[in-house]
Amino acid sequence: MTTPIETDVLIIGAGPVGLALAIELGLGGIRVAVLEQHTRVGNQPRAKTTNVRSMTHMRRWGIADAVRQASPLSADYPTDVLFATRLFGEPLAHIENAFYGARRRDDRFPEPAQWIPQYTVEAVLRDRAKSLPSVDLRFGTRLEAFGQDADGIAAEAVDLETDRHLSFRARYLVGADGARSRVRKQLGIPMEGRHAYSHNYGVVYRSPGLSAGHPQAPAIMYWLVNPDTPAITGPMDRDDVWYFIMPMPDGETVLEPEAAAAAIRRAVGRDIPVEILSMDPWSAHSLVATRYSEGRVYLAGDACHLHPPFGGYGMNMGIGDAVDLGWKLAARLQGWGGAGLLTSYEAERRPVHRAVVEEAVANNAVLSRELLRTGVDLPGAAGAAARAAAGAAIRAQKIREFDTLGVVLGLGYHGSPIVASDGSAPPPWHFADFRPTACPGALAPHLWLDDGSSLYDRFGRGFTLLVTGPGGADDSGRLAQAADACSLPLTILSLPDPRLAELYGTRLALIRPDQHVAWRGDRLAAEPGRILDHIRGA
């Protein structure tokens, strides 16, 4: 019998979701063990967009600059999306500043999006997790089985290199182990929705000279709209490494490398050199788990929600899961989180997942072949008219995929059991028209302060009481006393700025560790402890 390895949280999966959760917990001193059966290396064509919300979390974790420095694209590279008949063909439409990746200051968020391969993001997250003394990363280690009792989790694993069996004892277990989650399957939790309704191939290829040799404007994504090989391609890494996405040819289940290279040449419209680096068949799903937890075991990321990749939501939504679950697990383990805190994880995240799945499905319904107009490849007036019609359709139908600030920042936790409602309602939701609001449950409105700093940088790691106007000393002191009584970490931030007063609508706003508004008001109630009990799930 081996002595169990003791930890607070056992995380299964060291992709971006598991690593994000490990960082969130590790920064709070929580003991974490992360098991990953694979080495997590390679250049598979997974996520490439780290959106403004995820980059804000990277900023909280102190690695936003490291992510940007690791990107293969220069700081001044345009984050545009270009539609053309072929890469060596005629342009159809141009969408600028896709996903809000342009390096310019915006009051609505502190960090623009970053175009970067997922495997590179994972490397930065991995380094940050390794730097935290309470985090134990174990690659090449596979979970075999687990059980739970009233006090915690007992898990068995195997080191795949040595074939040595390992035992773990933890307070909680989180399955961040992807679409084929072993954790979800052992719990017997089904996924509901549509399975495998669109079959595709993702390819990573190297084509020396392609970046400098094609005639289109620089972009992060080129949608190739033509009758024989509609596809998407774009730069992925240094040394002219590109990605390529195409529908699975009718009647085929396997695409050989030679056929993939031929498809790339047809789609781009030139006999370019093509070295296939990796191939990844994938199917579009729109699935959400029927529940996200059982006892002390929780699911996060693709383990509990799957959707088409169009819109770049997958990895980013999983990072959001890690943040929401992470601060709540930490609160319970540190002793200040109430018994109802962890039940709010599913209550808050599942409605967000459902809304985002709907957006991704809508994007998946309009791909290159749906944007095609007869004659786009023709010369002369007929071709010009067809291309103009295709361009108009693109601008009308595809902006929803690339101008998405309402989806990324505007889906709050209104109605959550740990949000203290003030009776107000958030502004009408729109996928692009994001209107900052301090309505409880919403993401706290951001602002660049007069000294050039980000408001978010002034928030504490626990809760923050933001005081936007004068006369808050008594309220601040009373809330601080109530926080001390229940060991809730609280930072008092007094910023009498008329812009903040207008943004937040009240003199006081209580901000959660994940930067969402938990409560707001012009003054505290007679018993501030009751407010804190509500928002900490006591």
C-alpha positions in Angstrom: 0.0 0.0 0.0 1.4 3.4 -1.0 0.9 6.4 1.3 -1.7 8.7 -0.4 -0.4 12.1 -1.7 -2.3 14.7 0.2 -3.6 17.8 -1.6 -6.5 20.2 -1.3 -7.7 20.1 -5.0 -7.0 17.3 -7.5 -7.3 18.6 -11.0 -7.6 16.2 -13.9 -6.3 17.7 -17.2 -3.5 20.2 -17.8 -4.9 22.0 -20.7 -5.7 25.8 -20.4 -8.7 25.2 -18.1 -6.9 22.9 -15.7 -3.8 25.2 -15.7 -6.0 28.3 -15.2 -7.7 26.7 -12.2 -4.3 25.6 -10.8 -3.1 29.2 -11.0 -6.2 30.7 -9.5 -5.9 28.3 -6.6 -2.2 28.4 -6.3 -2.1 32.2 -6.0 -4.2 31.8 -2.9 -1.8 29.2 -1.4 -4.2 26.3 -2.0 -2.5 23.0 -2.4 -3.2 21.6 -5.9 -2.1 18.5 -7.8 -2.7 18.4 -11.6 -2.7 15.1 -13.4 -2.3 15.0 -17.2 -1.9 11.8 -19.1 -0.4 13.5 -22.2 2.7 15.6 -22.6 0.6 18.5 -24.0 3.1 19.3 -26.8 2.6 19.7 -30.5 1.0 22.1 -32.9 -2.6 20.9 -33.2 -4.9 23.5 -34.7 -6.8 24.3 -31.5 -7.8 27.7 -30.2 -6.0 30.7 -31.5 -8.0 33.6 -29.9 -7.4 34.5 -26.3 -10.2 37.1 -25.9 -10.3 40.3 -23.9 -11.8 38.6 -20.8 -9.2 35.8 -20.8 -6.4 38.3 -21.3 -7.8 40.3 -18.3 -7.4 37.1 -16.2 -3.9 36.7 -17.6 -3.3 40.3 -16.3 -4.6 39.3 -12.9 -2.2 36.4 -12.8 0.8 38.5 -13.9 1.3 36.9 -17.3 -0.4 39.1 -19.9 2.9 40.5 -21.1 4.4 37.0 -21.3 1.4 35.9 -23.4 1.9 38.8 -25.8 5.7 38.2 -26.0 5.1 34.6 -26.8 2.8 35.3 -29.7 4.3 34.7 -33.2 2.6 37.9 -34.5 4.2 41.3 -33.9 2.4 43.9 -31.8 1.5 46.0 -34.9 0.1 43.1 -36.9 -3.5 43.9 -37.8 -6.1 41.7 -36.1 -8.4 41.7 -39.1 -10.4 39.0 -40.9 -10.3 39.0 -44.7 -12.8 37.2 -47.0 -11.5 36.4 -50.5 -12.3 34.0 -53.3 -8.9 32.5 -52.7 -5.7 33.6 -51.0 -4.3 34.3 -54.5 -7.7 35.5 -55.7 -10.1 38.5 -55.3 -11.0 40.2 -52.0 -14.6 40.1 -51.0 -14.9 41.8 -47.5 -12.6 43.1 -44.7 -13.5 43.1 -41.0 -11.2 45.2 -38.9 -10.2 44.7 -35.3 -11.8 41.3 -35.0 -12.3 40.2 -31.4 -11.0 43.6 -30.2 -7.4 42.6 -30.6 -6.0 46.0 -31.7 -3.4 47.4 -29.3 -5.3 50.5 -28.3 -6.7 51.6 -25.0 -10.4 51.0 -24.5 -12.2 52.0 -21.2 -14.3 48.9 -21.4 -11.5 46.5 -20.7 -7.8 46.6 -19.6 -6.4 44.1 -22.1 -7.1 43.6 -25.8 -7.4 40.1 -27.3 -4.4 38.2 -28.4 -4.0 36.0 -31.5 -1.8 33.1 -30.3 -1.8 29.3 -30.7 -3.3 27.5 -27.8 -0.2 25.4 -27.3 1.8 28.6 -26.8 -0.7 29.9 -24.3 -0.5 26.6 -22.5 3.3 26.9 -22.2 2.9 30.3 -20.6 0.2 29.1 -18.2 2.4 26.0 -17.4 5.4 28.2 -16.5 3.2 30.3 -14.2 1.7 27.3 -12.5 5.1 25.8 -12.0 6.3 29.0 -10.3 3.7 28.6 -7.5 5.0 26.5 -4.6 1.6 24.9 -3.8 1.0 23.6 -7.3 2.2 20.1 -8.3 2.1 19.4 -12.0 2.3 15.7 -13.0 2.4 15.1 -16.8 2.3 11.5 -18.1 0.0 10.6 -15.2 -3.4 9.1 -15.9 -6.3 9.0 -13.5 -7.6 5.4 -13.1 -10.5 5.8 -10.7 -11.8 7.9 -7.8 -14.3 7.7 -5.0 -15.5 10.1 -2.4 -16.9 10.3 1.1 -18.1 13.0 3.4 -14.5 14.3 4.0 -12.9 14.2 0.6 -11.7 12.3 -2.5 -9.6 9.1 -2.8 -8.1 8.7 -6.3 -5.9 6.2 -8.0 -3.6 7.1 -10.9 -0.7 5.6 -12.8 2.6 7.1 -13.9 2.7 6.1 -17.6 6.5 6.3 -17.8 7.3 4.1 -14.8 4.0 2.2 -14.5 4.0 3.1 -10.9 0.7 3.4 -9.2 -0.1 6.5 -7.2 -2.8 7.3 -4.6 -4.2 10.8 -3.9 -6.3 12.1 -1.1 -8.0 15.5 -1.8 -10.8 17.7 -0.5 -12.2 18.3 -4.0 -11.7 16.9 -7.5 -12.2 18.8 -10.7 -12.5 17.2 -14.1 -11.0 19.6 -16.6 -10.2 16.7 -18.9 -11.9 17.7 -22.1 -14.7 16.4 -24.3 -14.0 12.7 -23.5 -13.8 13.4 -19.8 -13.0 10.3 -17.8 -14.3 12.2 -14.7 -17.7 12.9 -16.3 -18.0 9.3 -17.5 -17.3 7.8 -14.1 -19.9 10.1 -12.6 -22.4 9.0 -15.3 -23.3 12.5 -16.2 -24.8 12.7 -19.7 -24.5 15.6 -22.2 -27.7 16.9 -23.8 -27.9 18.6 -27.2 -26.8 17.8 -30.7 -23.9 15.4 -31.4 -21.5 15.5 -34.4 -23.7 17.4 -36.9 -20.8 18.9 -38.9 -17.6 17.1 -39.8 -14.4 19.0 -40.5 -10.7 18.7 -40.8 -8.1 21.0 -39.2 -4.6 21.0 -40.7 -1.4 22.7 -39.7 1.0 23.2 -42.6 4.2 25.0 -43.4 4.5 26.9 -46.7 7.8 28.8 -47.0 7.3 32.3 -48.5 3.5 32.2 -48.2 3.2 35.1 -45.7 5.2 37.5 -47.9 4.0 36.0 -51.3 0.2 36.2 -51.3 -1.5 39.4 -52.5 -4.1 39.9 -49.7 -3.7 42.4 -46.9 -2.3 41.0 -43.6 -5.0 39.3 -41.5 -5.3 36.7 -38.7 -7.9 34.8 -40.7 -8.7 34.4 -44.4 -12.1 33.0 -45.4 -11.8 31.5 -48.8 -15.1 31.6 -50.6 -15.1 29.6 -53.8 -17.1 26.8 -55.4 -14.7 23.9 -55.2 -12.8 24.2 -51.9 -14.4 26.6 -49.5 -12.1 26.9 -46.4 -10.4 29.0 -43.8 -6.7 29.6 -43.5 -4.3 31.9 -41.7 -1.0 32.4 -40.0 -0.5 30.3 -36.9 3.2 30.4 -35.9 6.6 31.5 -37.0 8.4 30.2 -40.1 5.3 30.3 -42.3 3.3 27.8 -40.3 -0.4 28.2 -41.1 -3.7 26.5 -40.1 -6.3 25.3 -42.5 -10.0 24.3 -41.8 -12.2 22.7 -44.3 -15.4 20.6 -44.3 -14.9 16.9 -44.5 -15.4 15.9 -48.2 -18.7 14.1 -48.8 -18.4 10.4 -48.4 -15.0 10.5 -46.8 -14.0 9.7 -43.2 -10.2 9.9 -43.6 -8.2 12.6 -45.3 -4.7 11.5 -46.4 -1.9 14.1 -46.2 -1.6 14.2 -50.0 -5.3 15.0 -50.3 -5.0 17.7 -47.6 -2.1 19.3 -49.4 -4.0 19.2 -52.7 -7.1 20.8 -51.0 -4.9 23.6 -49.6 -3.5 24.4 -53.0 -6.9 24.5 -54.5 -8.3 26.7 -51.8 -5.4 29.2 -51.9 -5.4 29.2 -55.7 -1.7 28.5 -56.3 0.7 25.6 -56.5 2.5 26.5 -53.2 4.9 24.3 -51.3 2.9 22.4 -48.5 4.4 20.5 -45.7 1.7 18.9 -43.5 2.6 19.1 -39.8 -0.5 17.8 -38.2 -4.1 16.8 -39.1 -7.0 16.8 -36.8 -10.5 15.6 -37.8 -13.2 17.1 -35.6 -17.0 17.3 -35.5 -19.1 20.2 -34.3 -21.3 19.5 -31.3 -23.7 21.7 -29.3 -23.8 19.9 -25.9 -24.1 20.9 -22.2 -23.8 18.5 -19.3 -27.0 17.8 -17.4 -25.3 18.7 -14.2 -21.8 20.0 -13.3 -21.0 18.3 -10.1 -21.6 15.4 -7.8 -20.7 15.8 -4.2 -17.1 17.0 -4.1 -16.4 16.5 -7.8 -16.9 19.3 -10.4 -16.6 19.6 -14.1 -15.1 22.5 -16.1 -14.4 23.4 -19.7 -15.1 20.9 -22.5 -15.9 18.3 -19.9 -19.3 20.0 -19.4 -19.9 22.1 -22.6 -19.1 21.7 -26.2 -19.9 23.8 -29.2 -18.5 24.7 -32.7 -15.3 26.7 -32.6 -16.6 29.7 -34.7 -16.4 32.8 -32.5 -13.4 31.6 -30.5 -15.4 30.9 -27.4 -14.3 27.4 -26.3 -11.0 27.8 -24.5 -12.0 31.3 -23.2 -15.3 30.0 -21.7 -13.3 27.2 -20.0 -11.0 29.7 -18.5 -14.0 31.6 -17.2 -15.2 28.3 -15.6 -11.8 28.0 -13.9 -12.0 31.5 -12.4 -15.6 31.1 -11.1 -14.9 27.7 -9.6 -11.5 28.6 -8.4 -12.3 31.5 -6.1 -15.2 29.6 -4.6 -13.1 26.5 -3.9 -10.5 28.7 -2.3 -13.1 30.4 -0.2 -14.4 27.1 1.1 -10.9 25.8 1.8 -9.8 29.0 3.5 -12.9 28.8 5.8 -14.8 32.0 4.8 -17.0 30.6 2.0 -20.4 29.4 3.1 -22.0 26.0 2.4 -24.0 27.4 -0.5 -21.1 29.0 -2.4 -20.1 26.0 -4.5 -23.7 25.3 -5.6 -23.6 28.7 -7.3 -21.0 27.5 -9.8 -23.5 25.7 -12.0 -26.2 28.3 -11.3 -23.9 31.0 -12.7 -22.0 29.3 -15.5 -24.7 27.1 -17.1 -26.8 30.0 -18.4 -23.6 31.5 -19.8 -22.7 28.3 -21.5 -26.1 27.9 -23.1 -26.1 31.5 -24.4 -22.6 31.0 -25.9 -23.4 27.7 -27.4 -26.3 29.3 -29.2 -23.9 32.0 -30.6 -21.4 29.4 -31.8 -24.2 27.4 -33.5 -25.4 30.5 -35.3 -21.9 31.2 -36.5 -21.4 27.6 -37.6 -24.5 27.9 -39.8 -22.9 30.5 -42.0 -19.5 29.2 -43.3 -17.6 29.8 -46.5 -19.9 27.6 -48.7 -23.0 29.4 -47.4 -21.5 32.8 -48.3 -20.8 31.7 -51.9 -22.5 33.5 -54.8 -22.5 32.1 -58.3 -19.8 33.6 -60.4 -17.5 34.9 -57.8 -14.5 33.4 -59.7 -15.6 34.9 -63.1 -13.7 37.8 -64.7 -15.4 41.0 -65.9 -18.7 42.6 -64.8 -20.5 39.4 -64.0 -17.7 38.4 -61.6 -17.6 41.8 -60.0 -21.3 41.8 -59.4 -21.2 38.3 -57.8 -18.3 39.4 -55.6 -20.2 42.5 -54.5 -23.2 40.4 -53.6 -21.0 38.0 -51.7 -19.3 40.9 -49.9 -22.6 42.4 -48.8 -23.8 39.0 -47.5 -20.6 38.6 -45.5 -20.8 42.0 -43.9 -24.4 41.4 -43.0 -24.1 37.9 -41.7 -20.5 37.4 -40.3 -20.1 40.5 -38.1 -21.8 38.5 -35.3 -18.8 36.2 -35.2 -16.1 38.8 -34.9 -17.7 41.8 -33.1 -18.7 40.0 -29.9 -18.0 42.2 -26.9 -21.5 41.7 -25.7 -21.0 37.9 -25.6 -17.5 38.1 -24.0 -18.2 40.8 -21.4 -22.0 41.2 -21.2 -23.2 37.8 -20.0 -23.4 38.3 -16.2 -24.7 36.4 -13.2 -28.0 38.2 -12.7 -30.2 36.1 -10.5 -27.4 34.1 -9.0 -28.1 32.9 -5.4 -24.9 34.7 -4.2 -25.6 38.1 -5.8 -27.6 40.6 -3.8 -30.0 42.1 -6.2 -31.0 45.8 -5.8 -34.1 45.5 -8.0 -32.4 46.9 -11.1 -32.2 45.1 -14.4 -29.2 45.1 -16.8 -29.5 46.9 -20.1 -30.9 44.9 -23.0 -28.3 42.4 -24.2 -26.8 42.5 -27.7 -24.0 40.3 -29.0 -21.9 43.3 -30.0 -23.4 46.4 -28.2 -21.8 45.9 -24.8 -23.0 48.5 -22.3 -21.1 48.4 -19.0 -23.4 48.2 -16.0 -22.9 47.8 -12.2 -26.2 46.0 -11.9 -25.4 43.2 -9.3 -24.2 40.1 -11.1 -22.6 42.1 -14.0 -18.9 42.4 -14.7 -17.7 45.5 -12.8 -17.4 48.4 -15.2 -13.8 49.1 -16.1 -12.1 52.5 -16.3 -8.6 53.8 -17.0 -7.8 56.1 -14.1 -6.3 59.5 -14.3 -2.9 58.2 -13.3 -2.9 55.8 -16.3 -3.6 52.7 -14.2 -6.4 50.2 -14.7 -9.3 50.2 -12.2 -9.0 46.4 -12.1 -5.4 46.6 -11.0 -6.6 48.4 -7.8 -9.0 45.6 -6.8 -7.8 43.1 -4.1 -7.5 39.3 -4.6 -10.5 38.9 -2.3 -13.6 41.1 -2.3 -13.2 44.9 -2.8 -15.5 47.6 -1.5 -15.3 50.4 -4.2 -16.2 53.8 -2.7 -16.9 56.2 -5.6 -18.0 59.3 -3.5 -17.3 61.1 -0.3 -18.7 60.2 3.1 -18.0 56.5 3.1 -15.6 56.2 6.0 -18.3 54.9 8.5 -19.7 52.4 6.0 -16.3 51.2 5.1 -15.3 50.6 8.7 -18.5 48.7 9.5 -18.1 46.5 6.5 -14.4 45.9 7.4 -15.4 44.8 10.9 -18.1 42.4 9.5 -15.5 41.0 7.1 -13.0 40.4 9.9 -15.7 38.6 11.9 -16.2 36.0 9.1 -12.6 36.1 7.9 -13.6 37.3 4.4 -10.7 39.0 2.7 -11.7 42.6 1.9 -9.9 45.6 0.3 -11.3 49.1 0.8 -10.8 51.2 -2.4 -11.8 54.8 -2.2 -11.8 56.6 -5.5 -14.0 59.7 -5.5 -14.1 60.0 -9.2 -17.2 61.4 -10.8 -16.8 59.1 -13.8 -16.9 56.1 -11.5 -19.9 57.4 -9.6 -21.7 57.7 -13.0 -20.6 54.2 -14.1 -21.5 52.4 -10.9 -24.7 54.5 -10.1 -24.2 54.2 -6.4 -21.6 55.4 -3.8 -20.7 51.8 -2.8 -20.1 48.7 -4.8 -18.9 45.4 -3.5 -16.7 43.5 -6.1 -16.1 39.8 -6.0 -12.7 38.2 -6.6 -13.7 37.5 -10.2 -14.5 41.2 -10.8 -18.3 40.8 -10.9 -20.5 43.1 -8.8 -21.9 41.3 -5.8 -23.8 44.2 -4.2 -24.2 47.9 -4.6 -25.9 50.8 -2.7 -25.5 54.3 -1.5 -25.2 53.1 2.1 -24.8 49.9 4.1 -27.8 48.3 5.7 -27.9 48.3 9.5 -26.3 44.8 9.6 -23.5 44.6 7.0 -22.9 41.0 8.1 -26.1 40.0 6.4 -24.8 41.3 3.1 -21.6 39.4 3.4 -23.4 36.2 4.4 -25.5 36.4 1.2 -22.6 36.9 -1.1 -20.4 34.2 0.5 -23.1 31.6 0.4 -23.5 31.3 4.2 
